[in-house]
Amino acid sequence: MGGQVQKWLDGLENDDIDMIRAACADDFVYDDPYDGRMDREEFCEYWRTIPDGDWLDTDFVLQEADGEETHYFWWAWKPRGASEWAIEGCSLTKAGPDGVHSSRQAYNKGAGFRAVA
């Protein structure tokens, strides 16, 4: 497998919009429970609006079958310098040889997130 999901994650980790864009397939869809569905270009603009913070990613599961990668993991985010995690949830990402086709998020915006947004 081509490691398309890893390319996507590397782009996110490095805040590299060009890397994120290159990792996405033409039919890419990002699905966020609060901000809705976005195509590749909309997501790249959205990612630029995420405040600077620290990410914690755990419990990675990667399945490869029939030419497709399915990756899910638990994540948490807190504003840079904060002592508590403001938001946490899970991510399900699917990719093929041509790139990441979808990334779906599930999370609950708690009071801590609203306070820093």
Secondary structure, DSSP 4 states (H G I P E B T S, - for coil): ---HHHHHHHHHHTT-HHHHHHHEEEEEEEEETTTEEE-HHHHHHHHHTSPSEEEEEEEEEEEEETTEEEEEEEEEEEETT-SS--EEEEEEEEEETTEEEEEEEEE---HHHHHH-
